[in-house]
Amino acid sequence: MHVAPSPLAVQLSPEVEAALAERRPVVALESTLLAHGLPRPDNRAAADRVEAAVRAGGAVPATIAVLDGVPHVGLTAAQVDRVCADPDLAKLGVRDLPVAAALGLSGATTVSSTALLAARAGIGVFATGGLGGVHRESTETFDESADLVALARTSLVVVCAGVKSILDVPATLERLESLSVTVVGYRTRTFPGFYVADSGCTIDWSVDDATQAAAVFAARRDLSPGAVVVANPLPADEQLDPELHDRVITGALAAAEEAGVRGKAVTPFVLEHLHRASEGATLAVNVRLVLRNAELAGRIAAALAALARRPAP
């Protein structure tokens, strides 16, 4: 088996490398959404739309994946084709990166590994759909996403629509607080519920615009390592119908339990079940929220770049 000569040596695309060298805004994007979160062939069209949304916000998109053992920050069209087309592409969290790098394997990056590789490349803003978190029944299974600890250790802004609906949202917020991860709402103090605008939980802080979000991150970065989560809810008229949401989530979780699905296989299994049970409604909402997050992340990255250009007082 091939052994990569330089484990975890990050390969920047020419566009991303030039943008970083010139201190222009860049936004990291995960690839697990493309490989495991959206059905084929919808995922390929969504990939282009998400990158276009980042550009509309004023930044350069940097989709991240590991290909043949090499972490790539910024993908060519052919590389995006590969990520979207390969049904056997691995799902790589932080713990999996050393194995993929050392053995020359390929995989899509999760929130945790995307955050690590983005920070390693010098990217300060990351857009995703929803974070991982504490799973329901975690008191029995101890199932908690590696995203949480990764965000506690990694300095970057993460724009998301809350945490995935299948999770225990109150417990996840408690863990984020325990890990000292800064959480702010974008023009709201209601924590979003991914497919729906309101998870039923509130948060202590909010920001009114991209400039404020950038300023919060700049202050956090000066104090200590750790992420700033910007929770960006869908408008009420764009969310999934709350009644439909509750019904399909309950059915999806029951199906996963009956099938004996555990660990990192739960999320793709449940997302596929939701897509079928909602007759495609969850897919449409998922794409909408990712596009909104990508555009906002682009604006925050642009504001952060502008902040860095200001002369010192």
C-alpha positions, 0 to 999 in steps of 0.5 A, a space after each residue: 500500500 502507498 505510504 504518503 511521504 509527508 503526512 498532513 502536509 496541507 496542499 493549497 489550491 493556487 487560488 486559495 494560496 494566492 488569496 492567503 498570501 495577499 490577505 484576502 478573505 477565504 472561507 473553508 467548506 467541509 466535504 462531508 456534506 457533499 459526500 455523505 450529507 446530500 444525495 447524488 447527483 444533487 450534491 454536485 450542483 450544491 457544491 457549485 452553489 455553495 462556493 458561489 455563495 461564498 464568493 457573493 459574500 466577498 470571499 474565496 471558497 476553500 472546500 477541504 478534502 483528503 485525496 490520496 493521503 494529502 489534505 487539500 484546501 481548495 479543490 479543482 472542479 475535477 476533485 469536487 467531481 471525485 468527492 461527489 461521485 465516490 460512494 465509498 469515500 471515507 468520512 474523516 474526523 480529526 482522529 482519522 486524519 493520521 491514518 488517511 495521511 500515512 496510508 495514502 487514503 482518501 476521505 471527506 472531512 467532517 466539521 472537526 477535521 475541516 476546522 483543524 485543516 482550515 486553521 492549519 492553512 491560516 483560514 479564520 472562517 468556516 461555513 457549514 450546515 449544522 454542528 455535531 454535538 451530544 446525541 440523545 441517550 448519550 448518558 447510556 451511549 456516551 456518544 458525543 461528536 468530536 466537533 465540540 472538542 475540536 472547536 474548543 481547541 481551534 481558533 476560527 469562526 464557524 457559521 452554522 444553523 445550530 446543531 443537527 436536529 437529531 441531537 440533544 440540543 440543550 445538552 450540546 449547548 451545555 457542553 459548548 459552555 463547559 468547553 468555553 466555546 463562544 456562541 452568538 446568534 446572528 440577529 437573534 438570541 434564539 438558538 436555531 434548530 437546523 431545519 427549523 428556526 427555533 430549537 427551543 433554546 436561547 443563547 446569551 449573546 447576539 451580533 447584528 452584522 458581519 463586522 460585529 461577528 468579526 470583532 468578536 472573533 478578533 477579541 476571542 483570538 487575542 484571549 485564548 484558543 477556541 472557536 466562535 460559533 455564529 448561529 444563523 437561523 433560517 427565516 421562518 418562511 424558509 424553514 421546514 414545517 415544524 410539525 413535519 420536522 418533529 414527525 420525520 425526526 422521530 421516525 428517522 431516529 426510530 428507524 436508526 435504532 431498529 437498524 442498529 445504526 451506531 456512531 458516525 453512521 447515524 447521521 448519514 443514515 438519518 439524513 437519507 431517511 429524512 429525505 425519503 420521509 419528507 419527500 425531498 423537503 429536508 434536502 431543499 431546506 438543507 441546501 437553503 441553510 448551507 447557502 445562507 451560511 456560506 454567504 454570511 461566512 463570506 461577509 464575516 471573512 471580508 470584515 475580518 480581512 478589513 479589520 486586519 488592515 486597520 492601522 494599530 491605535 
